[in-house]
């Protein structure tokens, strides 16, 4: 047991706002009812490609980004929430304010969503051989002290029982900061940015893989990783993120 758990029991406070919570049976982090109600969960109609919620005024099966002709190397995407409000605050705290422990709570929410997507008739779940993540730039990881995508992948694997293939992907080169780049600029920035470690190629070949990340914006990072994995012989790659951008002009609501 972590000695800090005796002083600050992690299951007694909301992982987002810090309000007291009743003890949790599984000992994991959780959200209070108010914070959970402030998250715009991805429900109802979703993009058949990336998994983001479709706008009410969009009658198609694809979000406007995917329908615009952008090609993605991954097969299918899943998401838990829209990247806004409380969900965005959860992610930003994890990534930029040193709250690495939030990754465990977010991973538990992602795992719950994974199990909720079981086939209603057969109970079958999407089948994957391994979980992976897109590795962070080494310099940025050294400054931050952790890679939040790695923490999410580990927590997700622990809860779903899908093995986590650690360090299968590595950065082949440094890339520019993505936040100010357009979708096309992001794709160019990430071209040949990842590679598969030589000692992992045997595990990748023929593999049905799930790439875990915190946020989906344009899909550039996911697609770059998926393309690298497909070139190494993977059968297919799906993506699973906690938060995603909304469909253009989508009007959502917290549930």
Secondary structure, DSSP 4 states (H G I P E B T S, - for coil): --THHHHS-TTSBBTTT--B-PPPTT---B--HHHHHTS-B--SSB-TTT-PBPPTT--SSS-HHHHTT---SSS-EEEEEESSHHHHHHHHHHHHSS-TTHHHHHHHHHHHHHHHTS-TTT------SEEEE-PPPHHHHHHHSS-HHHHHHHHHHHHH-PPB-TT-EEESS----STT--HHHHHHHHTT-EEE-GGGHHHHTT-EEEEEEEEESSSHHHHHHHHHHHHTT-SEEEEEEEEEPPPTT------
